[in-house]
Amino acid sequence: MLAHWAKFAAALAVLSSAPAQAQDYPTRPIRMVIAFPPGGPTDFVGRLIADKLKELLPQPVLIENKPGANGAIGADFVAKAEPDGHTIFLSTVGAIAITPHLRDNLPYNTLRDFAPVTLVVRNTTVAIVRADHPAKTAQEFVAIAKQKNGALPFATTGVGSTTHLATEMWATAADFKYVHVPYRGAAPAVTDILGGQVECFFGDVPVLMPQIAAGKVRPLAAASSERNPMLPNVPTLAEVGYKDTSSGNWYGLLAPAKTPPAVVAKLNAAFVAAVNDPVVKDKLIKSGAIPVANTPAEFGQFLKEEFDRWGAVVRERGIKEP
């Protein structure tokens, strides 16, 4: 009988310790790693949410930009961080669902080294040209690309990024060639679109909206299954005849693996509340992002599906990092 009660007391102690972990957390500022430079769409979303989290958590969430290697530098940093919830990763699809299929020596394993927290937003990827570009439609752009016979410079945010795969899918579907010009993020790519150094770029709508609204760039088509609500007049590539070209991006929040479930739950609750705040949600929607905010289990299942889907795309097209 005494042994039975000892086991019961031990079980109660374990159960009671989980809420205590969450109750004490966070004990210092939280670093939210973003694997792209300041000024890009991931950075915009991260800073918008971090600002709201000041009201929801007892410690601030500080943005730490760690660009490079299509998100792999930031991902590896978080994967190796202390699993206490004080270092988290706002990742795009690239670092955790695409890059692992491009490199054989990646120092982290997506499905082993991270604890999913929540899917934050979905993003539409849109092809843009400078406002004075002669192409006014996707079809006209393809005609120009074919005339240039592979000499047309096309910007991406790196080998194997969603912007690169969107370009590859469109080029395959439309049968044109291009010169691949990789950048370290969307902001410098847009700068060079405006400067005329490159002719086209697939970008996430949030980073493109200011330039679109100002009339500085022209959206040609979206690499998605449906039109973006903020750009209702911009057709999808599939609508204008280019099939198998959906490559929508998304941003998700992850913590290092072995982060206590109670801490993951508290992070999830705070981020879901921030994303669903009416002011934040309105800003996200007006920027062109589509707010999601779901459970760790739902995001984990989605991540596995995306990991498998993008692996198939990379293998089919034989894409590898140089």
Protein Blocks (a to p, Z undefined) as FASTA:
>chain_A
ZZmmmmmmmmmmmmmmmmmmmmmpcfbdcddddfbdehiaklmmmmmmmmmmmmmpcbdc
dddddeeehhmmmmmmmmmmccehpaccdddfklmmmmmmmpckbcbdfklmpccfbdcb
dcdddddddfklcblbfklmmmmmmmnnopaccddebehiaklmmmmmmmmmnopadddd
ddfbfklmmmmmmnopambdcddfklmmmmmmnopaccfbdcdfbdcfklmmbccfklno
pahiaccdcddddddehiafklmmmmmmmmmmmmmpmklmmmmmmnopacebiafklmmm
mmmmmmmmmmmmmmmnopacZZ
